[in-house]
Amino acid sequence: MDLNELLRPEAVIANLKANSKKQALQELAERASEICGETERDIFDTLLQRERLGSTGVGNGIAIPHGKIVNLDGLHGLFARLDKPIEFDSLDDQPVDLIFVLLAPEGAGADHLKALARVARLLRDADVASKLRATTDAAAIYSILTHPQASPSAA
């Protein structure tokens, strides 16, 4: 699964301002609502419930909050590069500055897991992560995420 199947250009936030995990999730839920048509409240509640099971901060400044929403029409991704790192209760206790939200329909099953694995693999690539951190241009970030091997190095 390619990320361009999950992520639309308008689903990239190049410089999200948030002071806490909860505030970041609220901001992301608001943008996700515009993209997928579900209510901001449903998205926020879904992400918060998942965080209560254990942090989605996977380490190295990366978090992948995710969840399933009953009436969602397909898989949807949303990416944010934070203007400054925030505490996220990550596995390595490091603050987070790159967040990829993944929303899936209730019955997504294996597709949801495949998408999560694809996102995690991509963001764990040190070269990709450094390029994402080096740019504040949403179009460039979208290009890095959807075509990582073809993206020029960020200047």
N, C-alpha and C positions, 0 to 999 in steps of 0.2 A: 504494500500500500504506500503510495507516494503522498507526501504531505500536502501537495496541491489539491488532493481529493478532500482533505479535511479543513484546509486553511484558505480563507479568501483574503485578498489584500486588505480589505477593511477590517479584518480581524487581527491586525497587528497594531499594537500600541508601542510606539518607539520610546516613550519617556514617561512612564506611569509614575505619578507622585502618590506615594502611600507611606504612612508612618507605622503601620502595623499589618500583621497577617490578615486580620479581620477587615480592615479598610481596603487592602488590596483585593480580597475576595469580593467585597461589595462592589468595588469599581469594575472588576472583571465581570461580575454577574450582570451589571448594568449594560456593559458593551455586548456581552453574549446574548442578552435578551433582544437587542436590536438585530443581531445577526441571525438567530435561530427562531425568533418569534415566541419563545416561551417567556413566562413572567420572570422578572428580575428576582422576585421573592423565591420562586421555585428553584431557580438556579442557585441562588445564594444558600438556601436551606440545604440543597443537595450537596454542595461543596463543603459546607460546614459540618454536615453529618459525616461525610467521608473523613474530614480532618479529625473528628472525635475518635474515629477508629485507630488513627495513627497518622502522624504527619506525612504529607506527600512531598516534603522536602527531601530529595533523594541524595543530596550532597553536592559539593563543588558549586554552591550558589544557585542550584537549580531546584525548582519545585514543579510537580506535575499534578495539580489538583484535578480530580476527575469524578464523574458520577453518571448515573443513569437517570433519565427523566422519562416518565411514562409516555407522553404523547409526542416526543421528539421525532422529527421526520428523517433523521439520519445522523451520522457522526458529524460533530462540529468541533473545530479547534479554534483557540484564541491564544495569541502569544503576546506577552508584555515584557519589555525590558524596563526595569525600574530605574528611576533617576538616582536612587541611592538604595543600597541593600537594607533589607529588613529582617528581623528575627522571624523564623518560620518553624522552630522546633525541629530542624533538620537532623537527619541521622548523624551527620558529622558536626553538629552544633555550630555550623557556619551560617551567616546570614545569606539570604536569597536575593538575587537581582535579576534572574531569568525565570519567568513563569509561563508554562504552557498548560492551558486549561483544555481538557478533553471531555466533551459531553456526548453521551450515547443514548439511543433509545433503550427502553427497558429490556427488550429482547435481543440486544446486540450480540451478546455472548462472545464468541471467538473474535469477531471483528473488533470489538472494543479492546480485547487483550492484545491483538495484533497491532492496533493503532498505538496503544500505550507502549508496547515494546519498540515500535518504530520511532516514536518521539524520544523515548529514553536513550536509545542507541545514538540518535542524531545529536542530542544535547550533551551526551557524555563525550562526544568527540571534542577534544581540547581545542582544535583548530576552529571548528564551527563556533564553539562557545566564545572564544576570544574575538572572532569576527563580529558576533552578535553584540558583545560588550563594547566594541570599538566604534560602532555606528549609532547615530540617533535618527537615521533616515528610515522611515517605515517601509518604503519600497525596497531599499537595500536589505533590510531585515527579512522581508518576505522572500526575496530572491535567495538569500543565504539559506533560509529554512526549506524552500521548495526545490532548490537546485544547488545543494551544498558543494558538489564537486566542480561546478561551473562558475561559482561566484568568485569575483576578483577579490584579492586580499583587501581588507579595509585599510584605508590610509590614515 
